[in-house]
Amino acid sequence: MKKSLAILALVIVAGLVGAVLFYGNDYKHDNRPVILDLKKHNEVMSTCIKTALEKHPGAIVEIEMEKEDGRPIFDIDIQGADGKRWEIECDAELATIIEDSIDKG
């Protein structure tokens, strides 16, 4: 009985590993924005963070840089001091807030 359970567990683990290896290749690192001016990038990101926290005091939970409609943006998630969760999108070239909404997820 124990031998059968061990074999079953091994088959399940092997199937899961195979699925991850097969389907896990969909993520493309090439989709990440390329940063040419490191100093400007960090200054803009700092401005975006400062502006977001001024609007919604709290703690930054996550920051992600991505492209949206061909434009680089910072997606900033904040847990507000009031317990609400906010999603802020900031233009990664102009340091301007382009979206400010409550996280419904």
Secondary structure in CASP SS format (residue, H / E / C, confidence):
PFRMAT SS
TARGET T0000
AUTHOR 0000-0000-0000
METHOD secondary structure of the structure
MODEL  1
M C 1.00
K H 1.00
K H 1.00
S H 1.00
L H 1.00
A H 1.00
I H 1.00
L H 1.00
A H 1.00
L H 1.00
V H 1.00
I H 1.00
V H 1.00
A H 1.00
G H 1.00
L H 1.00
V H 1.00
G H 1.00
A H 1.00
V H 1.00
L H 1.00
F H 1.00
Y H 1.00
G H 1.00
N H 1.00
D H 1.00
Y C 1.00
K C 1.00
H H 1.00
D H 1.00
N H 1.00
R C 1.00
P C 1.00
V C 1.00
I C 1.00
L C 1.00
D C 1.00
L H 1.00
K H 1.00
K H 1.00
H H 1.00
N H 1.00
E H 1.00
V H 1.00
M H 1.00
S H 1.00
T H 1.00
C H 1.00
I H 1.00
K H 1.00
T H 1.00
A H 1.00
L H 1.00
E H 1.00
K H 1.00
H C 1.00
P C 1.00
G E 1.00
A E 1.00
I E 1.00
V E 1.00
E E 1.00
I E 1.00
E E 1.00
M E 1.00
E E 1.00
K E 1.00
E E 1.00
D C 1.00
G C 1.00
R E 1.00
P E 1.00
I E 1.00
F E 1.00
D E 1.00
I E 1.00
D E 1.00
I E 1.00
Q E 1.00
G E 1.00
A C 1.00
D C 1.00
G C 1.00
K C 1.00
R E 1.00
W E 1.00
E E 1.00
I E 1.00
E E 1.00
C E 1.00
D E 1.00
A C 1.00
E C 1.00
L C 1.00
A C 1.00
T C 1.00
I E 1.00
I E 1.00
E E 1.00
D E 1.00
S E 1.00
I E 1.00
D C 1.00
K C 1.00
G C 1.00
END
